[in-house]
Amino acid sequence: MYEPIAESLAPELLKLLERVLQEYPDKKLLRDIIVTKVVEELNEEARRGQLPPMPPEWEIKRRFEDYVVSISTSLFRSLRRERVQDLIKSYGRVIVLIGAGFSSDAGIPLARFLNKIDFKEALKDKLKSEEFKKIFKQDMVEREVVKVTKAHEIVAEMFHHKVIIEIICLNWDDLIEKAYQHMYSRKIRKINREEQQPSDDDGDGFYHYLWKFHGDVEDLDYEWIYPGMGGRVFRAFHQYVPELQKHALVFLIIGYSEQEEEIKEEVIRPLESSKYIHTFRIGMDLRLFNQYPKNYIVAPAEWIVPVLFEEARKLML
């Protein structure tokens, strides 16, 4: 209903965004995300018989501007020196949880695979599941369709220097592994199966692993977790969470939709509830931005991750 009106306003809305968020890296993408959300809200209200109090053009511009101002305020608040950067610098301990939005910056288009295989069928049919894994490996790994990004390199670097103490990666790709291997000529410490047991080799109370609960392109024989399955958390990590809750940490949730109940119940909520842990979310999901306005940073990982770790990296020079 409102799509044609919003489309006609696109150039004007882009100019508005450029005035407020001059340094934002991909303004057209952000404009399109905000417009989609505004149109979605207005269409839903129209279905309930609620019409806007002003002409549609004005209402779209008003709501668009409200989102732009809120996003700008959130970015400024979160990136002030006393916030994320200095917390990372002063605590020196970060847990990173990475979702699909992190790897989409590297060029992994999840929708592309939905055209090749139905996840619902993969849940029921083992052969279709194996077919999907092979397609994923061929297209994303062997043909090198996607490349390691600066964000992957920063995460690998910070993990190597033990600023990031644990990486929880819910993606199947091996881009963090590739970044680490390229930078340090050895494999990253990783747990990608339930039966694997972590060890505190440094004696500092932390395990220091890349955890891959949902599957791994380097292990096609193990069960992968697909959309709609509710998520999976290894028992060893579940038992580890109470220990993590005792420490002053920064918890970064990057590019994750928070749709899987097990991840939310077993990882996010327990860590977020600790009085010692500061949680921040990063991504391009306005649904989550509306849900967590105080700690959600609307920004692509490729741009914001290097910024967040800038102060910590200076200490290593």
C-alpha positions in Angstrom: 0.0 0.0 0.0 2.7 2.5 1.0 5.6 1.1 -1.1 5.1 3.3 -4.2 5.0 6.5 -2.0 8.1 5.4 -0.1 9.9 4.6 -3.4 9.1 8.1 -4.8 10.6 9.7 -1.6 13.8 7.6 -1.7 16.1 10.4 -3.1 14.8 12.9 -0.5 15.2 10.4 2.3 18.8 9.6 1.3 19.7 13.3 1.5 18.2 13.5 4.9 20.2 10.5 6.1 23.4 12.0 4.6 23.0 15.2 6.5 22.6 13.4 9.9 25.0 10.4 9.4 27.7 11.8 7.2 30.4 9.2 8.1 28.1 6.2 7.8 29.6 3.7 5.3 26.6 2.5 3.3 23.9 5.1 3.4 21.7 3.6 0.7 21.6 0.3 2.4 20.6 1.9 5.7 18.0 4.0 3.9 16.4 0.9 2.4 16.4 -0.9 5.7 14.7 2.0 7.4 12.2 2.5 4.6 11.3 -1.2 4.6 10.7 -1.0 8.4 8.5 2.1 8.1 6.4 0.7 5.3 6.0 -2.6 7.3 4.8 -0.6 10.3 2.3 1.5 8.3 1.0 -1.6 6.4 0.4 -3.4 9.6 -1.4 -0.4 11.1 -3.6 -0.2 7.9 -4.5 -3.8 8.2 -5.8 -3.0 11.7 -7.8 0.0 10.4 -5.4 2.6 11.8 -4.7 5.4 9.4 -1.8 7.9 9.9 -2.9 11.3 11.4 -1.2 13.1 8.5 -0.7 12.6 4.7 1.3 9.4 4.0 4.3 11.3 2.5 4.6 13.3 5.7 4.2 10.3 7.9 6.8 8.3 6.1 9.3 11.2 6.3 8.5 11.7 10.0 9.0 8.1 10.9 12.1 7.8 8.7 13.6 10.9 10.4 12.8 9.5 13.9 14.7 6.3 13.0 17.7 8.2 11.6 17.9 10.4 14.8 17.6 7.4 17.1 20.3 5.5 15.2 22.6 8.5 15.2 22.0 9.0 18.9 22.7 5.3 19.6 25.9 5.3 17.6 27.2 8.4 19.4 26.2 7.1 22.8 27.8 3.6 22.2 31.0 4.9 20.6 31.8 7.6 23.2 35.1 6.9 24.8 33.5 5.9 28.1 31.4 3.2 26.4 32.4 0.3 24.2 35.9 1.2 23.2 37.1 2.0 26.7 35.3 -0.9 28.3 37.1 -3.2 25.9 40.4 -1.4 26.6 40.0 -1.4 30.4 38.5 -4.9 30.8 40.7 -6.5 28.2 38.2 -9.5 28.1 35.6 -9.8 25.4 33.2 -12.6 24.4 32.0 -12.3 20.8 28.8 -14.1 19.5 28.7 -14.0 15.8 25.6 -14.6 13.6 24.8 -14.6 9.9 25.0 -10.8 9.6 28.7 -10.9 10.3 29.5 -13.2 7.4 27.0 -11.5 5.0 29.5 -8.6 4.9 31.9 -11.1 3.4 29.5 -11.9 0.6 27.6 -14.9 1.9 24.0 -14.5 0.5 21.9 -16.8 2.6 18.9 -16.4 0.3 21.0 -17.8 -2.5 21.0 -21.2 -0.8 17.3 -21.1 -0.1 16.8 -21.3 -3.9 18.9 -24.5 -4.0 17.5 -26.3 -1.1 14.5 -26.1 1.3 15.6 -26.1 4.9 12.4 -27.7 6.0 13.2 -30.6 3.7 16.7 -30.7 5.0 15.4 -31.1 8.5 13.5 -34.2 7.5 15.7 -35.7 4.8 19.3 -36.6 5.6 20.2 -36.8 1.9 19.0 -33.2 1.2 20.9 -32.1 4.3 24.1 -33.6 2.9 23.4 -32.1 -0.5 23.1 -28.6 1.1 26.4 -29.0 3.0 28.2 -30.0 -0.3 26.7 -27.0 -2.1 27.7 -24.7 0.7 31.3 -26.0 0.7 31.7 -25.9 -3.1 30.3 -22.4 -3.5 31.6 -20.7 -0.4 34.9 -22.4 0.2 36.3 -24.2 -2.8 35.2 -21.6 -5.4 36.2 -18.8 -3.0 33.1 -16.8 -3.7 33.5 -15.0 -0.4 36.6 -13.4 1.1 37.8 -12.8 4.6 36.9 -9.2 5.7 38.7 -6.8 8.0 36.2 -7.7 10.7 37.2 -11.3 10.5 40.9 -10.3 10.7 40.3 -8.1 13.8 38.4 -10.8 15.6 41.2 -13.3 14.8 43.8 -10.8 16.0 42.0 -9.9 19.2 41.5 -13.6 19.9 45.2 -14.3 19.4 46.1 -11.6 21.8 43.5 -12.9 24.3 41.5 -9.7 24.3 38.7 -11.8 22.9 38.6 -14.8 25.2 35.8 -16.8 23.5 34.3 -16.7 20.0 30.8 -18.2 19.6 30.3 -18.5 15.9 26.8 -19.7 14.8 27.8 -19.7 11.1 29.0 -22.7 9.0 31.7 -20.8 7.1 35.4 -20.9 8.0 36.3 -17.3 7.5 37.6 -16.7 11.0 39.7 -19.9 10.7 41.1 -18.7 7.4 41.9 -15.2 8.9 43.7 -16.8 11.8 45.6 -19.3 9.7 46.8 -16.6 7.3 47.9 -14.3 10.1 49.6 -16.7 12.5 50.4 -19.8 10.3 48.5 -22.2 12.6 45.0 -23.4 13.2 42.8 -21.6 15.7 41.7 -23.5 18.8 38.2 -24.8 18.0 35.4 -26.9 19.4 32.8 -27.9 16.8 31.4 -31.2 18.3 29.6 -32.0 21.4 32.0 -34.7 22.5 35.1 -32.4 22.4 36.2 -31.2 25.8 37.8 -27.8 26.4 40.9 -27.3 28.5 42.2 -24.2 30.4 45.8 -24.4 29.0 46.7 -20.9 30.2 45.4 -21.4 33.7 43.6 -18.1 33.7 40.1 -19.5 34.2 39.1 -19.2 30.5 39.1 -21.8 27.7 40.0 -19.6 24.7 38.2 -21.4 21.9 36.3 -20.7 18.8 33.0 -22.5 19.5 30.9 -23.6 16.5 27.6 -24.9 17.9 25.6 -25.0 14.6 28.0 -26.8 12.3 31.2 -26.3 10.5 32.2 -26.4 6.8 35.3 -28.2 7.9 33.2 -31.0 9.3 30.4 -32.2 7.0 29.8 -35.4 8.9 28.5 -33.7 12.0 24.9 -32.5 12.3 24.4 -28.9 11.2 21.7 -26.7 12.8 19.4 -25.1 10.2 17.0 -22.2 10.5 13.9 -23.3 12.4 15.7 -25.9 14.6 15.9 -23.8 17.7 19.7 -23.7 18.1 22.2 -25.8 19.9 24.7 -25.2 22.8 27.3 -27.7 23.7 27.2 -29.1 27.2 30.7 -28.0 27.9 29.8 -24.4 27.2 26.6 -24.6 29.2 28.7 -25.7 32.2 31.2 -22.9 31.5 28.6 -20.1 31.6 28.4 -19.8 35.4 32.2 -19.2 35.5 32.0 -16.5 32.9 29.2 -14.7 34.8 31.7 -14.0 37.6 34.1 -11.9 35.5 34.0 -8.4 34.3 33.6 -8.8 30.5 32.3 -7.1 27.4 29.8 -9.3 25.5 29.4 -8.3 21.8 26.5 -9.9 19.8 27.3 -9.2 16.2 24.9 -9.8 13.3 22.7 -12.3 15.1 18.9 -12.3 14.8 18.3 -13.9 18.2 15.6 -16.2 16.8 16.9 -19.4 18.4 15.5 -20.1 21.8 18.4 -22.3 23.0 21.0 -19.7 22.2 19.0 -17.0 23.9 18.2 -19.2 27.0 21.6 -20.9 27.4 24.0 -18.1 26.3 22.6 -14.6 25.8 20.3 -14.2 28.8 22.6 -15.7 31.4 25.6 -13.6 30.3 23.5 -10.5 29.9 22.0 -10.9 33.3 25.4 -10.8 35.0 26.1 -7.6 36.9 29.7 -7.8 35.8 29.1 -8.1 32.0 28.4 -5.2 29.6 26.4 -6.4 26.6 26.2 -4.6 23.2 24.4 -5.7 20.0 25.6 -4.8 16.5 23.8 -5.3 13.3 21.3 -4.0 10.8 18.1 -5.3 12.4 15.6 -2.6 13.3 13.4 -5.1 15.0 16.2 -5.7 17.6 17.1 -2.0 17.6 13.5 -1.2 18.7 13.7 -4.0 21.3 17.2 -2.9 22.7 17.5 0.8 22.0 20.1 1.4 24.7 22.7 -1.2 23.6 22.0 -1.9 19.9 24.4 -0.3 17.4 22.9 -0.1 13.9 26.1 -0.6 11.8 27.7 -3.2 9.5 30.3 -5.4 11.2 32.9 -4.6 8.5 32.9 -1.0 9.5 32.2 -1.0 13.2 34.3 -3.9 14.5 37.7 -2.2 13.7 36.4 1.0 15.4 35.4 -0.8 18.6 38.8 -2.5 19.0 40.8 0.6 17.9 41.8 1.5 21.5 42.7 -2.1 22.5 44.8 -2.5 19.4 46.8 0.6 20.2 48.0 -1.0 23.4 49.6 -3.8 21.4 51.6 -1.5 19.2 
